[in-house]
Amino acid sequence: PGRAKQKISAIGKFVMPGIIDSSVRLRTPGDGLEDWETVSRAAMSGGVTTILDRPVGSKPVFSKRELVARRRAAKDSRVNFGFWVSVGDKNLEQAIEAIQAGAIAPFADLSVPDGPAHITMAGLKRLFEAAPGIVGIQAESADAVAEASARLADEEPPAHNDVRPPLASEQAVKAIVELVRATGRRAHICSLSTATELTLLDPIKGDLPISTEISQHHLFLNAESQAKLGNRLKINPPLRDEKDRRALWTGLKRNRIDVVSSGHAGLTSKENGGSYWDAPEGIPGIETTFMLLMSAVHHGRLGLERMVEILAENPARLFALKGKGRIAKGYDADLLLFTEGELKRFEKTSVLTRARWSPYMGRELATKPELVLVNGRIVSRRGEIVDDTGRGNEVSVG
């Protein structure tokens, strides 16, 4: 009731729900990458209004102490936030208790060969049988990765696509399909990267409760890109061959892929320098997802409605994010206003993440949204932060 304090003209503009980025990696197996304030400011400049922090490699592993620490760290987030928490064989029973209490959303990385985050298929089966809700999974076989790594250990640098071969993803997806078939549990496969994975999943789409996600990098970059930029494009799973990239686009347009995320990790060029074997993995991207996919809409590669599904509607539904993903009475006013036509060269001066670089610099991309609203507040205009005073709310992932 009462008059609005402010009127926003949307004449000639599109309005969509805020983007939900389900794979933002604020940590690596080593030190933290960037703080919540920096990454959330970059997020809202690019239209991301909710970020889900996803673990990488061996940490963070679930513990009550770790969960408290992460929530305390997230108090500086300017956008809404939630967490995936790493679950391994060693902390499995403790994690199951927390999942049953509704405290965490489990993430299982099948590619981790040892350490506290290592999880076997037997452990994953136990997790599926005992804990409700959705399980996020990094689908790469640790055995296949270990075998390839040992075989190529004397090469410097090896091709990352050979160290973590497509076979690793294929084996993991086959095992997940059989496990879901046996248990009926919901599984969310993060970071599909190959045509073979799509071929395996296509026949059971809609029959088994398996949802899928791809990183923007696997849509817009390939193994040849990494050969040119080296460790700066080292990411797990690796950038694949061009035929795989094209297959992912086909799967996206045919509704065989549910979510597109940034897979963001704010590594600087310096941090990714040096030896291949010592370099961490990760590519910045939280502020470019909208720009890249809107460019695809502009060029006719993707429909506007499909873009809204994969960036907002589907992640809100799959992860049970209350009040997100729709423009409707009772929902949070996380909104983007934008136009369809304009393309502009993406320059380094536009990059707000700690990484201070992007693999897409120099490309003609759609511009950042004209307006971004987080919880009803205008926070960004055309990529410039205009309100830095608010804080996001924590969302539970279910």
Contacts in CASP RR format, 6 or more apart in sequence:
PFRMAT RR
TARGET T0000
AUTHOR 0000-0000-0000
METHOD contacts of the structure
MODEL  1
PGRAKQKISAIGKFVMPGIIDSSVRLRTPGDGLEDWETVSRAAMSGGVTT
ILDRPVGSKPVFSKRELVARRRAAKDSRVNFGFWVSVGDKNLEQAIEAIQ
AGAIAPFADLSVPDGPAHITMAGLKRLFEAAPGIVGIQAESADAVAEASA
RLADEEPPAHNDVRPPLASEQAVKAIVELVRATGRRAHICSLSTATELTL
LDPIKGDLPISTEISQHHLFLNAESQAKLGNRLKINPPLRDEKDRRALWT
GLKRNRIDVVSSGHAGLTSKENGGSYWDAPEGIPGIETTFMLLMSAVHHG
RLGLERMVEILAENPARLFALKGKGRIAKGYDADLLLFTEGELKRFEKTS
VLTRARWSPYMGRELATKPELVLVNGRIVSRRGEIVDDTGRGNEVSVG
6 378 0 8 1.000
8 337 0 8 1.000
8 371 0 8 1.000
8 378 0 8 1.000
10 337 0 8 1.000
12 339 0 8 1.000
13 337 0 8 1.000
13 338 0 8 1.000
13 339 0 8 1.000
13 370 0 8 1.000
14 304 0 8 1.000
14 337 0 8 1.000
14 338 0 8 1.000
14 339 0 8 1.000
14 340 0 8 1.000
15 327 0 8 1.000
15 335 0 8 1.000
15 336 0 8 1.000
15 337 0 8 1.000
16 308 0 8 1.000
16 311 0 8 1.000
16 312 0 8 1.000
16 327 0 8 1.000
16 335 0 8 1.000
16 336 0 8 1.000
16 338 0 8 1.000
17 308 0 8 1.000
17 312 0 8 1.000
17 313 0 8 1.000
17 316 0 8 1.000
17 324 0 8 1.000
17 325 0 8 1.000
17 326 0 8 1.000
17 327 0 8 1.000
17 331 0 8 1.000
17 334 0 8 1.000
17 335 0 8 1.000
17 336 0 8 1.000
18 47 0 8 1.000
18 48 0 8 1.000
18 49 0 8 1.000
18 50 0 8 1.000
18 311 0 8 1.000
18 312 0 8 1.000
18 324 0 8 1.000
18 325 0 8 1.000
18 334 0 8 1.000
18 335 0 8 1.000
18 336 0 8 1.000
18 372 0 8 1.000
19 46 0 8 1.000
19 47 0 8 1.000
19 48 0 8 1.000
19 49 0 8 1.000
19 50 0 8 1.000
19 289 0 8 1.000
19 290 0 8 1.000
19 311 0 8 1.000
19 312 0 8 1.000
19 336 0 8 1.000
20 48 0 8 1.000
20 49 0 8 1.000
20 50 0 8 1.000
20 51 0 8 1.000
20 52 0 8 1.000
20 311 0 8 1.000
20 312 0 8 1.000
20 315 0 8 1.000
20 316 0 8 1.000
20 319 0 8 1.000
20 321 0 8 1.000
20 324 0 8 1.000
20 325 0 8 1.000
21 43 0 8 1.000
21 48 0 8 1.000
21 50 0 8 1.000
21 51 0 8 1.000
21 52 0 8 1.000
21 261 0 8 1.000
21 262 0 8 1.000
21 263 0 8 1.000
21 264 0 8 1.000
21 286 0 8 1.000
21 289 0 8 1.000
22 52 0 8 1.000
22 54 0 8 1.000
22 190 0 8 1.000
22 213 0 8 1.000
22 259 0 8 1.000
22 261 0 8 1.000
22 315 0 8 1.000
22 319 0 8 1.000
23 52 0 8 1.000
23 54 0 8 1.000
23 190 0 8 1.000
23 191 0 8 1.000
23 213 0 8 1.000
23 215 0 8 1.000
23 261 0 8 1.000
23 262 0 8 1.000
23 263 0 8 1.000
23 264 0 8 1.000
24 39 0 8 1.000
24 43 0 8 1.000
24 51 0 8 1.000
24 52 0 8 1.000
24 53 0 8 1.000
24 54 0 8 1.000
24 261 0 8 1.000
24 262 0 8 1.000
24 263 0 8 1.000
24 264 0 8 1.000
24 286 0 8 1.000
25 33 0 8 1.000
25 53 0 8 1.000
25 54 0 8 1.000
25 55 0 8 1.000
25 56 0 8 1.000
25 263 0 8 1.000
25 264 0 8 1.000
25 265 0 8 1.000
25 266 0 8 1.000
25 282 0 8 1.000
26 32 0 8 1.000
26 33 0 8 1.000
26 34 0 8 1.000
26 36 0 8 1.000
26 39 0 8 1.000
26 53 0 8 1.000
27 33 0 8 1.000
27 53 0 8 1.000
27 55 0 8 1.000
27 56 0 8 1.000
27 59 0 8 1.000
27 60 0 8 1.000
28 56 0 8 1.000
28 57 0 8 1.000
28 265 0 8 1.000
28 267 0 8 1.000
28 280 0 8 1.000
28 281 0 8 1.000
28 282 0 8 1.000
29 56 0 8 1.000
29 57 0 8 1.000
29 58 0 8 1.000
29 59 0 8 1.000
29 280 0 8 1.000
30 59 0 8 1.000
30 280 0 8 1.000
33 265 0 8 1.000
33 266 0 8 1.000
33 267 0 8 1.000
33 354 0 8 1.000
34 266 0 8 1.000
34 353 0 8 1.000
34 354 0 8 1.000
34 355 0 8 1.000
35 73 0 8 1.000
35 76 0 8 1.000
35 354 0 8 1.000
36 73 0 8 1.000
36 74 0 8 1.000
36 75 0 8 1.000
36 76 0 8 1.000
36 77 0 8 1.000
36 81 0 8 1.000
37 76 0 8 1.000
37 77 0 8 1.000
37 78 0 8 1.000
38 352 0 8 1.000
38 353 0 8 1.000
38 354 0 8 1.000
39 51 0 8 1.000
39 264 0 8 1.000
39 266 0 8 1.000
39 286 0 8 1.000
39 353 0 8 1.000
39 354 0 8 1.000
40 51 0 8 1.000
40 76 0 8 1.000
40 77 0 8 1.000
40 78 0 8 1.000
40 79 0 8 1.000
40 81 0 8 1.000
40 392 0 8 1.000
41 78 0 8 1.000
41 352 0 8 1.000
41 385 0 8 1.000
41 388 0 8 1.000
42 286 0 8 1.000
42 287 0 8 1.000
42 351 0 8 1.000
42 352 0 8 1.000
42 353 0 8 1.000
43 49 0 8 1.000
43 51 0 8 1.000
43 78 0 8 1.000
43 79 0 8 1.000
43 286 0 8 1.000
43 287 0 8 1.000
44 78 0 8 1.000
44 79 0 8 1.000
44 372 0 8 1.000
44 374 0 8 1.000
44 379 0 8 1.000
44 380 0 8 1.000
44 385 0 8 1.000
45 287 0 8 1.000
45 352 0 8 1.000
45 368 0 8 1.000
45 372 0 8 1.000
45 380 0 8 1.000
45 383 0 8 1.000
45 384 0 8 1.000
45 385 0 8 1.000
46 286 0 8 1.000
46 287 0 8 1.000
46 288 0 8 1.000
46 289 0 8 1.000
46 290 0 8 1.000
46 291 0 8 1.000
46 368 0 8 1.000
46 369 0 8 1.000
46 372 0 8 1.000
46 380 0 8 1.000
46 383 0 8 1.000
47 290 0 8 1.000
47 336 0 8 1.000
47 368 0 8 1.000
47 369 0 8 1.000
47 372 0 8 1.000
47 380 0 8 1.000
48 79 0 8 1.000
48 262 0 8 1.000
48 286 0 8 1.000
48 287 0 8 1.000
48 289 0 8 1.000
48 290 0 8 1.000
49 79 0 8 1.000
49 80 0 8 1.000
49 334 0 8 1.000
49 335 0 8 1.000
49 336 0 8 1.000
49 372 0 8 1.000
49 373 0 8 1.000
49 374 0 8 1.000
50 79 0 8 1.000
50 80 0 8 1.000
50 81 0 8 1.000
50 82 0 8 1.000
50 321 0 8 1.000
50 324 0 8 1.000
50 334 0 8 1.000
50 395 0 8 1.000
51 77 0 8 1.000
51 79 0 8 1.000
51 80 0 8 1.000
51 81 0 8 1.000
51 82 0 8 1.000
51 286 0 8 1.000
52 81 0 8 1.000
52 82 0 8 1.000
52 83 0 8 1.000
52 84 0 8 1.000
52 319 0 8 1.000
52 397 0 8 1.000
53 70 0 8 1.000
53 74 0 8 1.000
53 81 0 8 1.000
53 82 0 8 1.000
53 83 0 8 1.000
53 84 0 8 1.000
54 84 0 8 1.000
54 107 0 8 1.000
54 190 0 8 1.000
54 263 0 8 1.000
55 61 0 8 1.000
55 84 0 8 1.000
55 85 0 8 1.000
55 86 0 8 1.000
55 107 0 8 1.000
55 109 0 8 1.000
55 117 0 8 1.000
56 265 0 8 1.000
56 281 0 8 1.000
56 282 0 8 1.000
57 86 0 8 1.000
57 109 0 8 1.000
57 111 0 8 1.000
57 112 0 8 1.000
57 117 0 8 1.000
58 86 0 8 1.000
58 112 0 8 1.000
58 115 0 8 1.000
58 116 0 8 1.000
58 117 0 8 1.000
58 118 0 8 1.000
59 86 0 8 1.000
59 116 0 8 1.000
59 117 0 8 1.000
60 66 0 8 1.000
60 70 0 8 1.000
60 85 0 8 1.000
60 86 0 8 1.000
61 85 0 8 1.000
61 86 0 8 1.000
61 87 0 8 1.000
61 88 0 8 1.000
61 90 0 8 1.000
61 91 0 8 1.000
61 116 0 8 1.000
61 117 0 8 1.000
62 85 0 8 1.000
62 86 0 8 1.000
62 87 0 8 1.000
62 91 0 8 1.000
62 94 0 8 1.000
62 95 0 8 1.000
62 98 0 8 1.000
62 104 0 8 1.000
62 106 0 8 1.000
63 91 0 8 1.000
63 94 0 8 1.000
64 98 0 8 1.000
66 85 0 8 1.000
67 83 0 8 1.000
67 85 0 8 1.000
67 98 0 8 1.000
67 103 0 8 1.000
67 104 0 8 1.000
70 83 0 8 1.000
71 83 0 8 1.000
71 394 0 8 1.000
74 81 0 8 1.000
74 82 0 8 1.000
74 394 0 8 1.000
75 391 0 8 1.000
76 391 0 8 1.000
77 391 0 8 1.000
77 392 0 8 1.000
78 374 0 8 1.000
78 379 0 8 1.000
78 388 0 8 1.000
78 390 0 8 1.000
78 391 0 8 1.000
78 392 0 8 1.000
79 374 0 8 1.000
79 392 0 8 1.000
80 324 0 8 1.000
80 332 0 8 1.000
80 334 0 8 1.000
80 374 0 8 1.000
80 375 0 8 1.000
80 392 0 8 1.000
80 393 0 8 1.000
80 394 0 8 1.000
80 395 0 8 1.000
81 392 0 8 1.000
81 393 0 8 1.000
81 394 0 8 1.000
81 395 0 8 1.000
82 394 0 8 1.000
82 395 0 8 1.000
82 396 0 8 1.000
82 397 0 8 1.000
83 104 0 8 1.000
83 105 0 8 1.000
83 397 0 8 1.000
84 105 0 8 1.000
84 106 0 8 1.000
84 107 0 8 1.000
84 136 0 8 1.000
84 397 0 8 1.000
85 95 0 8 1.000
85 104 0 8 1.000
85 105 0 8 1.000
85 106 0 8 1.000
85 107 0 8 1.000
86 107 0 8 1.000
86 108 0 8 1.000
86 109 0 8 1.000
86 117 0 8 1.000
87 95 0 8 1.000
87 106 0 8 1.000
87 107 0 8 1.000
87 108 0 8 1.000
87 117 0 8 1.000
87 119 0 8 1.000
87 127 0 8 1.000
88 95 0 8 1.000
88 108 0 8 1.000
88 116 0 8 1.000
88 117 0 8 1.000
88 118 0 8 1.000
88 119 0 8 1.000
88 123 0 8 1.000
89 118 0 8 1.000
89 119 0 8 1.000
89 120 0 8 1.000
89 123 0 8 1.000
90 115 0 8 1.000
90 116 0 8 1.000
90 118 0 8 1.000
91 116 0 8 1.000
92 119 0 8 1.000
92 123 0 8 1.000
92 126 0 8 1.000
92 127 0 8 1.000
95 104 0 8 1.000
95 106 0 8 1.000
95 127 0 8 1.000
95 131 0 8 1.000
96 126 0 8 1.000
96 127 0 8 1.000
96 130 0 8 1.000
96 131 0 8 1.000
98 104 0 8 1.000
99 105 0 8 1.000
99 106 0 8 1.000
99 131 0 8 1.000
99 132 0 8 1.000
99 133 0 8 1.000
100 130 0 8 1.000
100 131 0 8 1.000
100 132 0 8 1.000
102 396 0 8 1.000
102 398 0 8 1.000
105 133 0 8 1.000
105 134 0 8 1.000
105 136 0 8 1.000
105 319 0 8 1.000
105 396 0 8 1.000
105 397 0 8 1.000
105 398 0 8 1.000
106 127 0 8 1.000
106 131 0 8 1.000
106 135 0 8 1.000
106 136 0 8 1.000
107 135 0 8 1.000
107 136 0 8 1.000
107 137 0 8 1.000
107 138 0 8 1.000
107 190 0 8 1.000
108 119 0 8 1.000
108 124 0 8 1.000
108 127 0 8 1.000
108 135 0 8 1.000
108 136 0 8 1.000
108 137 0 8 1.000
108 138 0 8 1.000
109 117 0 8 1.000
109 119 0 8 1.000
109 137 0 8 1.000
109 138 0 8 1.000
109 140 0 8 1.000
110 119 0 8 1.000
110 121 0 8 1.000
110 124 0 8 1.000
110 137 0 8 1.000
110 138 0 8 1.000
110 139 0 8 1.000
110 140 0 8 1.000
110 141 0 8 1.000
110 142 0 8 1.000
110 172 0 8 1.000
110 175 0 8 1.000
111 138 0 8 1.000
111 140 0 8 1.000
111 141 0 8 1.000
111 142 0 8 1.000
111 145 0 8 1.000
111 164 0 8 1.000
111 168 0 8 1.000
111 172 0 8 1.000
111 236 0 8 1.000
112 118 0 8 1.000
112 119 0 8 1.000
112 142 0 8 1.000
113 142 0 8 1.000
113 145 0 8 1.000
113 146 0 8 1.000
118 142 0 8 1.000
119 127 0 8 1.000
121 175 0 8 1.000
121 179 0 8 1.000
124 135 0 8 1.000
124 137 0 8 1.000
124 179 0 8 1.000
125 179 0 8 1.000
125 182 0 8 1.000
125 183 0 8 1.000
127 135 0 8 1.000
128 135 0 8 1.000
128 179 0 8 1.000
128 180 0 8 1.000
128 183 0 8 1.000
128 184 0 8 1.000
128 185 0 8 1.000
128 187 0 8 1.000
129 183 0 8 1.000
129 185 0 8 1.000
133 185 0 8 1.000
133 186 0 8 1.000
133 398 0 8 1.000
134 186 0 8 1.000
134 187 0 8 1.000
134 188 0 8 1.000
134 211 0 8 1.000
134 318 0 8 1.000
134 319 0 8 1.000
134 320 0 8 1.000
134 397 0 8 1.000
134 398 0 8 1.000
135 185 0 8 1.000
135 186 0 8 1.000
135 187 0 8 1.000
135 188 0 8 1.000
136 187 0 8 1.000
136 188 0 8 1.000
136 189 0 8 1.000
136 190 0 8 1.000
137 172 0 8 1.000
137 176 0 8 1.000
137 187 0 8 1.000
137 188 0 8 1.000
137 189 0 8 1.000
137 190 0 8 1.000
138 190 0 8 1.000
138 191 0 8 1.000
138 236 0 8 1.000
139 169 0 8 1.000
139 172 0 8 1.000
139 173 0 8 1.000
139 176 0 8 1.000
139 189 0 8 1.000
139 190 0 8 1.000
139 191 0 8 1.000
139 192 0 8 1.000
139 197 0 8 1.000
140 164 0 8 1.000
140 168 0 8 1.000
140 169 0 8 1.000
140 172 0 8 1.000
140 236 0 8 1.000
140 237 0 8 1.000
141 167 0 8 1.000
141 168 0 8 1.000
141 169 0 8 1.000
141 171 0 8 1.000
141 172 0 8 1.000
141 175 0 8 1.000
143 171 0 8 1.000
144 165 0 8 1.000
144 167 0 8 1.000
144 168 0 8 1.000
144 171 0 8 1.000
145 163 0 8 1.000
145 164 0 8 1.000
145 165 0 8 1.000
145 168 0 8 1.000
148 162 0 8 1.000
148 163 0 8 1.000
148 164 0 8 1.000
148 165 0 8 1.000
148 168 0 8 1.000
149 163 0 8 1.000
152 158 0 8 1.000
152 162 0 8 1.000
152 163 0 8 1.000
153 277 0 8 1.000
156 275 0 8 1.000
156 276 0 8 1.000
156 277 0 8 1.000
157 230 0 8 1.000
157 231 0 8 1.000
157 275 0 8 1.000
157 276 0 8 1.000
158 276 0 8 1.000
159 223 0 8 1.000
159 226 0 8 1.000
159 227 0 8 1.000
160 223 0 8 1.000
160 226 0 8 1.000
160 234 0 8 1.000
160 235 0 8 1.000
160 238 0 8 1.000
160 239 0 8 1.000
160 276 0 8 1.000
161 223 0 8 1.000
161 226 0 8 1.000
161 238 0 8 1.000
161 239 0 8 1.000
161 240 0 8 1.000
161 241 0 8 1.000
163 238 0 8 1.000
164 236 0 8 1.000
164 237 0 8 1.000
164 238 0 8 1.000
166 193 0 8 1.000
166 194 0 8 1.000
166 196 0 8 1.000
166 240 0 8 1.000
166 244 0 8 1.000
168 237 0 8 1.000
169 192 0 8 1.000
169 193 0 8 1.000
169 194 0 8 1.000
169 196 0 8 1.000
169 197 0 8 1.000
169 237 0 8 1.000
170 194 0 8 1.000
170 196 0 8 1.000
170 197 0 8 1.000
170 200 0 8 1.000
173 189 0 8 1.000
173 197 0 8 1.000
173 200 0 8 1.000
173 201 0 8 1.000
174 200 0 8 1.000
176 187 0 8 1.000
176 189 0 8 1.000
176 210 0 8 1.000
177 200 0 8 1.000
177 201 0 8 1.000
177 204 0 8 1.000
177 208 0 8 1.000
177 210 0 8 1.000
179 185 0 8 1.000
179 187 0 8 1.000
180 186 0 8 1.000
180 187 0 8 1.000
180 208 0 8 1.000
180 209 0 8 1.000
180 210 0 8 1.000
181 204 0 8 1.000
181 208 0 8 1.000
184 208 0 8 1.000
184 209 0 8 1.000
185 209 0 8 1.000
186 209 0 8 1.000
186 210 0 8 1.000
186 211 0 8 1.000
187 209 0 8 1.000
187 210 0 8 1.000
187 211 0 8 1.000
188 210 0 8 1.000
188 211 0 8 1.000
188 212 0 8 1.000
188 213 0 8 1.000
188 318 0 8 1.000
188 319 0 8 1.000
189 197 0 8 1.000
189 201 0 8 1.000
189 210 0 8 1.000
189 211 0 8 1.000
189 212 0 8 1.000
189 213 0 8 1.000
190 213 0 8 1.000
190 261 0 8 1.000
191 213 0 8 1.000
191 214 0 8 1.000
191 215 0 8 1.000
191 218 0 8 1.000
191 236 0 8 1.000
191 237 0 8 1.000
191 263 0 8 1.000
192 198 0 8 1.000
192 201 0 8 1.000
192 212 0 8 1.000
192 213 0 8 1.000
192 214 0 8 1.000
192 218 0 8 1.000
192 248 0 8 1.000
192 257 0 8 1.000
193 214 0 8 1.000
193 215 0 8 1.000
193 218 0 8 1.000
193 237 0 8 1.000
193 238 0 8 1.000
193 239 0 8 1.000
193 240 0 8 1.000
193 244 0 8 1.000
193 248 0 8 1.000
194 237 0 8 1.000
194 240 0 8 1.000
194 244 0 8 1.000
194 247 0 8 1.000
195 243 0 8 1.000
195 244 0 8 1.000
195 247 0 8 1.000
195 248 0 8 1.000
198 247 0 8 1.000
198 248 0 8 1.000
198 251 0 8 1.000
198 256 0 8 1.000
198 257 0 8 1.000
201 210 0 8 1.000
201 212 0 8 1.000
201 256 0 8 1.000
202 256 0 8 1.000
204 210 0 8 1.000
205 256 0 8 1.000
211 258 0 8 1.000
211 259 0 8 1.000
211 314 0 8 1.000
211 318 0 8 1.000
212 256 0 8 1.000
212 257 0 8 1.000
212 258 0 8 1.000
212 259 0 8 1.000
213 257 0 8 1.000
213 258 0 8 1.000
213 259 0 8 1.000
213 260 0 8 1.000
213 261 0 8 1.000
214 248 0 8 1.000
214 252 0 8 1.000
214 257 0 8 1.000
214 259 0 8 1.000
214 260 0 8 1.000
214 261 0 8 1.000
215 235 0 8 1.000
215 260 0 8 1.000
215 261 0 8 1.000
215 262 0 8 1.000
215 263 0 8 1.000
216 260 0 8 1.000
216 261 0 8 1.000
216 262 0 8 1.000
216 263 0 8 1.000
216 285 0 8 1.000
216 288 0 8 1.000
216 289 0 8 1.000
216 292 0 8 1.000
216 293 0 8 1.000
217 233 0 8 1.000
217 235 0 8 1.000
217 239 0 8 1.000
217 263 0 8 1.000
217 283 0 8 1.000
217 285 0 8 1.000
217 359 0 8 1.000
218 237 0 8 1.000
218 239 0 8 1.000
218 240 0 8 1.000
218 244 0 8 1.000
218 245 0 8 1.000
218 248 0 8 1.000
219 245 0 8 1.000
219 248 0 8 1.000
219 249 0 8 1.000
219 252 0 8 1.000
219 260 0 8 1.000
219 292 0 8 1.000
220 292 0 8 1.000
220 360 0 8 1.000
221 233 0 8 1.000
221 239 0 8 1.000
221 245 0 8 1.000
221 359 0 8 1.000
222 239 0 8 1.000
222 240 0 8 1.000
222 241 0 8 1.000
222 242 0 8 1.000
222 244 0 8 1.000
222 245 0 8 1.000
223 238 0 8 1.000
223 239 0 8 1.000
223 240 0 8 1.000
223 241 0 8 1.000
223 242 0 8 1.000
224 242 0 8 1.000
225 233 0 8 1.000
225 239 0 8 1.000
225 359 0 8 1.000
226 233 0 8 1.000
226 234 0 8 1.000
226 238 0 8 1.000
226 239 0 8 1.000
229 359 0 8 1.000
230 272 0 8 1.000
231 272 0 8 1.000
231 273 0 8 1.000
231 274 0 8 1.000
231 276 0 8 1.000
231 279 0 8 1.000
232 267 0 8 1.000
232 269 0 8 1.000
232 272 0 8 1.000
232 273 0 8 1.000
232 283 0 8 1.000
232 357 0 8 1.000
232 359 0 8 1.000
233 239 0 8 1.000
233 283 0 8 1.000
233 359 0 8 1.000
234 272 0 8 1.000
234 276 0 8 1.000
234 279 0 8 1.000
234 280 0 8 1.000
234 281 0 8 1.000
234 282 0 8 1.000
235 263 0 8 1.000
235 265 0 8 1.000
235 281 0 8 1.000
235 282 0 8 1.000
235 283 0 8 1.000
236 281 0 8 1.000
236 282 0 8 1.000
248 257 0 8 1.000
249 301 0 8 1.000
251 257 0 8 1.000
252 260 0 8 1.000
252 302 0 8 1.000
252 306 0 8 1.000
252 310 0 8 1.000
253 301 0 8 1.000
253 302 0 8 1.000
253 306 0 8 1.000
255 306 0 8 1.000
257 310 0 8 1.000
258 310 0 8 1.000
258 314 0 8 1.000
258 318 0 8 1.000
259 310 0 8 1.000
259 314 0 8 1.000
259 315 0 8 1.000
259 318 0 8 1.000
260 289 0 8 1.000
260 293 0 8 1.000
260 310 0 8 1.000
260 311 0 8 1.000
261 289 0 8 1.000
261 315 0 8 1.000
262 285 0 8 1.000
262 286 0 8 1.000
262 288 0 8 1.000
262 289 0 8 1.000
263 282 0 8 1.000
263 283 0 8 1.000
263 285 0 8 1.000
263 286 0 8 1.000
264 283 0 8 1.000
264 284 0 8 1.000
264 285 0 8 1.000
264 286 0 8 1.000
264 353 0 8 1.000
265 280 0 8 1.000
265 281 0 8 1.000
265 282 0 8 1.000
265 283 0 8 1.000
265 284 0 8 1.000
266 282 0 8 1.000
266 284 0 8 1.000
266 285 0 8 1.000
266 353 0 8 1.000
266 354 0 8 1.000
266 355 0 8 1.000
267 280 0 8 1.000
267 282 0 8 1.000
267 283 0 8 1.000
267 284 0 8 1.000
267 355 0 8 1.000
268 354 0 8 1.000
268 355 0 8 1.000
268 356 0 8 1.000
268 357 0 8 1.000
269 355 0 8 1.000
269 357 0 8 1.000
271 279 0 8 1.000
271 280 0 8 1.000
272 279 0 8 1.000
272 280 0 8 1.000
272 282 0 8 1.000
273 279 0 8 1.000
283 359 0 8 1.000
284 351 0 8 1.000
284 353 0 8 1.000
284 355 0 8 1.000
284 357 0 8 1.000
284 358 0 8 1.000
285 353 0 8 1.000
285 358 0 8 1.000
286 353 0 8 1.000
287 350 0 8 1.000
287 351 0 8 1.000
287 352 0 8 1.000
287 353 0 8 1.000
287 368 0 8 1.000
288 346 0 8 1.000
288 358 0 8 1.000
288 360 0 8 1.000
288 365 0 8 1.000
289 311 0 8 1.000
290 311 0 8 1.000
290 336 0 8 1.000
290 338 0 8 1.000
290 366 0 8 1.000
290 368 0 8 1.000
290 369 0 8 1.000
291 346 0 8 1.000
291 360 0 8 1.000
291 365 0 8 1.000
291 366 0 8 1.000
291 367 0 8 1.000
291 368 0 8 1.000
292 360 0 8 1.000
292 365 0 8 1.000
292 366 0 8 1.000
293 302 0 8 1.000
293 307 0 8 1.000
293 310 0 8 1.000
293 311 0 8 1.000
294 307 0 8 1.000
294 338 0 8 1.000
294 340 0 8 1.000
294 365 0 8 1.000
294 366 0 8 1.000
295 343 0 8 1.000
295 364 0 8 1.000
295 365 0 8 1.000
295 366 0 8 1.000
296 302 0 8 1.000
296 307 0 8 1.000
297 303 0 8 1.000
297 304 0 8 1.000
297 307 0 8 1.000
297 340 0 8 1.000
297 366 0 8 1.000
298 340 0 8 1.000
298 341 0 8 1.000
298 343 0 8 1.000
298 366 0 8 1.000
304 340 0 8 1.000
312 324 0 8 1.000
312 325 0 8 1.000
312 326 0 8 1.000
313 325 0 8 1.000
313 326 0 8 1.000
315 321 0 8 1.000
315 325 0 8 1.000
316 323 0 8 1.000
316 324 0 8 1.000
316 325 0 8 1.000
316 326 0 8 1.000
317 325 0 8 1.000
319 397 0 8 1.000
319 398 0 8 1.000
320 396 0 8 1.000
320 397 0 8 1.000
320 398 0 8 1.000
321 395 0 8 1.000
321 396 0 8 1.000
321 397 0 8 1.000
322 395 0 8 1.000
322 396 0 8 1.000
323 330 0 8 1.000
323 331 0 8 1.000
323 332 0 8 1.000
324 331 0 8 1.000
324 332 0 8 1.000
324 334 0 8 1.000
324 395 0 8 1.000
325 331 0 8 1.000
325 334 0 8 1.000
327 335 0 8 1.000
332 375 0 8 1.000
332 376 0 8 1.000
333 373 0 8 1.000
333 375 0 8 1.000
333 376 0 8 1.000
334 373 0 8 1.000
334 374 0 8 1.000
334 375 0 8 1.000
334 376 0 8 1.000
335 371 0 8 1.000
335 372 0 8 1.000
335 373 0 8 1.000
335 376 0 8 1.000
336 369 0 8 1.000
336 371 0 8 1.000
336 372 0 8 1.000
336 373 0 8 1.000
337 369 0 8 1.000
337 370 0 8 1.000
337 371 0 8 1.000
338 369 0 8 1.000
338 370 0 8 1.000
338 371 0 8 1.000
339 370 0 8 1.000
341 366 0 8 1.000
342 366 0 8 1.000
342 367 0 8 1.000
343 364 0 8 1.000
343 365 0 8 1.000
343 366 0 8 1.000
343 367 0 8 1.000
344 364 0 8 1.000
344 365 0 8 1.000
344 366 0 8 1.000
344 367 0 8 1.000
345 362 0 8 1.000
345 363 0 8 1.000
345 364 0 8 1.000
345 365 0 8 1.000
346 358 0 8 1.000
346 360 0 8 1.000
346 361 0 8 1.000
346 362 0 8 1.000
346 363 0 8 1.000
346 364 0 8 1.000
346 365 0 8 1.000
347 361 0 8 1.000
347 362 0 8 1.000
348 356 0 8 1.000
348 357 0 8 1.000
348 358 0 8 1.000
348 361 0 8 1.000
350 368 0 8 1.000
350 383 0 8 1.000
351 357 0 8 1.000
351 358 0 8 1.000
351 361 0 8 1.000
367 382 0 8 1.000
367 383 0 8 1.000
368 380 0 8 1.000
368 382 0 8 1.000
368 383 0 8 1.000
369 380 0 8 1.000
369 382 0 8 1.000
369 383 0 8 1.000
370 381 0 8 1.000
370 382 0 8 1.000
371 378 0 8 1.000
371 380 0 8 1.000
371 381 0 8 1.000
372 378 0 8 1.000
372 379 0 8 1.000
372 380 0 8 1.000
372 381 0 8 1.000
372 383 0 8 1.000
373 379 0 8 1.000
374 390 0 8 1.000
374 392 0 8 1.000
375 392 0 8 1.000
375 393 0 8 1.000
377 387 0 8 1.000
377 390 0 8 1.000
378 386 0 8 1.000
378 387 0 8 1.000
379 385 0 8 1.000
379 386 0 8 1.000
379 387 0 8 1.000
379 388 0 8 1.000
379 390 0 8 1.000
380 386 0 8 1.000
END
